[in-house]
């Protein structure tokens, strides 16, 4: 484990310093009393530390517990709070691009914060959106903001973040936008709450003039919870059903499959030929989509309340509202197996995976961080407590940016995690 190696190295440095001092003293003694010293004494510069004593503990540089009894426990890393910026309403989502943070700020709209100096973030402006803003996505010079309780999809020109301009606006043919996915020149909106429910495709090749491209209705996908687009297909889940749409011609999307699965589908992640679905009490569902017109349930792994899923290599990282972070081995998709789990203090509701770490937005538990370089044995890496609900997290460079529900943007320095021993 890297934490153990770090403290062994620290101890070795201290030991070498001691040896250097002793060697200097011996050299002086040898010069003055050479005739009285029959032979030279060899000083070793290495040792084996079993941690059953505190002989080599460096109290100034380690907060490891367990010295003296051999029960060394991974220390809590010192994640430090460096900056805060209040926003006009409740922060629901955060996206970082360049020197700016973009906050979906519920009924206040979109807030833009200058984070050039993370210790002094500055609210640049807040743009009133037509309805509540719960999600924001930035690509290039544009920010995409759907109305979560309305039918307007807006695009803002943020080439000058200090002076954002409404570039284009699109009103759906339905009543509500449930979710969206950007792929290439198109925005794929899941819409509903009226007779026109399903997938609506918007041409955004000209962001100043987003236009209707196509629509495919499906009453069976009432109130969708997530959408994922890859290749020629869009995969949509609502509480009970996986819907697959052929979008090879975005102007004429067609429903090719409806596959009832569960009663509580929450999110979907596509990797290779499989769809991985977080399904609350039914846990993780693995569905083969080799033939998108005929999806097949391969396997499942029960968890208490699976809410979100992220796939990396042969492992699924499931954010569970009850049990925190659950790591599932999916090398055999027919038999996914839990290999480890970490219960977070509150209710895990979002995950951001970056490099060797998983960052969990844990509501009142703040930010919980786990090292996942060894997925079979993920280790607790640290935490950060913000005042209110942690609704979203985005990691960029040495910092984690947290959407704090009642207090805006909180910034934590995570450099201690990035130091490789």
Secondary structure, 3 states (H helix, E strand, C coil): CHHHHHHHHHHHHHHHHHHHHHHHHHHHHHHHCHHHCCCCCCCCCCCCCCCCCCCCCCCCCCCCECCCCCCCECCCCCCEEEEEECCCCCCCEEEEECCEEEEECECCCEEEEECCCHHHCEEEEEECCCCCECCCEEECCEEEEEECCCCEEEEEECCCHHHCEEEEEEECCCCEEEEEEEECCEEEEEEECCCCCEEEEEECCCHHHCEEEEEEECHHHCCEEEEEEECCEEEEEECCEEEEEECCCHHHCEEEEEEECCCCCCEEEEECCEEEEECECCCEEEEECCCHHHCEEEEEECCCCEEEEEEECCEEEEEECCCEEEEEECCCHHHCEEEEEECCCCCCCEEEEECCEEEEECECCCEEEEECCCHHHCEEEEEECCCCCEEEEEEECCEEEEEECCCEEEEEECHHHHCCC
